[in-house]
Amino acid sequence: MLVTLLVDTGFGVFFAMTLGALVGLYYGDASMASYVLLGSLAAIYSVRQYKDRAAIVKAGLTIGLVNVMSVLAIELLRQPPLTLPDFAPQAGFAYLGGILTSAMASMI
């Protein structure tokens, strides 16, 4: 999000793809790489038409929603039965991560 706000959308997409690849290599997990890439692309899409500070807050809500959907998709692809007690904390932290991302970008 911050790279898109400071430079431009094209470089933000390049940075998101690079970051996703590096995270995937570091953790050795393709699902983590896809999670990072989807969240980053949601952030880029959300702030590309940045006009006021409220756009960053709206972007945080969008990023949180995309993060929750990413976690849901990853958990459904792993094939074990998905239960609410297992999914709820992951979804909560994913949504909180999106909101904190926008808060930190706004502070910086």
C-alpha positions in Angstrom: 0.0 0.0 0.0 2.7 2.4 1.0 4.7 1.8 -2.2 1.7 2.6 -4.3 0.9 5.7 -2.4 4.5 7.0 -2.6 5.5 5.9 -6.1 2.8 4.5 -8.5 0.6 1.5 -9.2 2.9 -0.3 -11.6 5.8 -0.3 -9.1 3.4 -1.3 -6.4 2.4 -4.4 -8.3 6.0 -5.3 -9.0 6.9 -4.9 -5.4 3.9 -7.0 -4.3 4.9 -9.8 -6.7 8.5 -9.7 -5.5 7.4 -9.6 -1.8 5.0 -12.6 -2.4 7.8 -14.6 -4.0 10.3 -13.8 -1.2 7.8 -14.7 1.5 7.0 -18.0 -0.3 10.6 -18.8 -0.5 11.4 -17.8 3.1 8.6 -19.9 4.6 8.6 -22.6 1.9 4.9 -22.3 1.6 3.0 -21.4 -1.6 -0.2 -20.6 0.4 1.6 -18.0 2.4 2.9 -16.4 -0.8 -0.5 -16.3 -2.3 -1.9 -14.8 0.9 0.6 -12.0 0.8 0.2 -11.4 -2.9 -3.6 -11.2 -2.7 -3.5 -8.9 0.3 -1.0 -6.7 -1.4 -3.0 -6.5 -4.7 -6.1 -5.6 -2.7 -4.2 -2.8 -1.1 -2.9 -1.5 -4.4 -6.4 -1.7 -6.0 -7.9 0.1 -2.9 -5.6 3.1 -2.9 -4.9 3.6 -6.6 -7.5 6.4 -6.7 -6.3 8.0 -3.4 -8.0 11.3 -2.7 -8.3 11.7 1.0 -7.4 9.9 4.3 -10.7 8.2 4.4 -9.6 6.2 1.4 -6.9 4.5 3.5 -9.4 3.5 6.1 -11.7 2.1 3.4 -8.7 0.3 2.0 -8.0 -1.3 5.3 -11.5 -2.7 5.5 -11.2 -4.0 1.9 -7.8 -5.6 2.7 -9.2 -7.3 5.8 -12.1 -8.7 3.8 -9.7 -10.0 1.0 -7.4 -11.5 3.7 -10.4 -13.4 5.3 -11.4 -14.7 1.9 -7.8 -15.8 1.2 -7.6 -17.6 4.5 -11.0 -19.3 3.8 -9.8 -20.4 0.3 -6.5 -21.7 1.6 -8.2 -23.7 4.3 -10.8 -25.1 2.0 -8.0 -26.2 -0.4 -6.1 -28.0 2.3 -9.0 -30.6 2.5 -9.4 -31.3 6.2 -12.9 -30.4 7.5 -13.2 -26.7 8.2 -14.7 -26.0 11.6 -15.7 -22.6 13.0 -13.5 -22.9 16.1 -10.4 -23.4 13.9 -11.4 -20.8 11.3 -12.6 -18.0 13.5 -9.3 -16.9 15.1 -7.5 -17.1 11.7 -10.3 -15.0 10.1 -10.2 -12.5 13.0 -6.4 -12.0 12.7 -6.6 -11.8 8.9 -9.2 -9.0 9.2 -7.2 -7.2 12.0 -4.1 -7.4 9.8 -5.8 -5.5 7.0 -7.0 -2.8 9.4 -3.6 -2.5 11.0 -1.9 -2.3 7.6 -4.0 0.8 6.7 -3.4 2.3 10.1 0.3 2.0 9.8 0.3 3.3 6.2 -1.7 6.3 7.4 0.8 7.0 10.3 3.8 6.7 8.1 
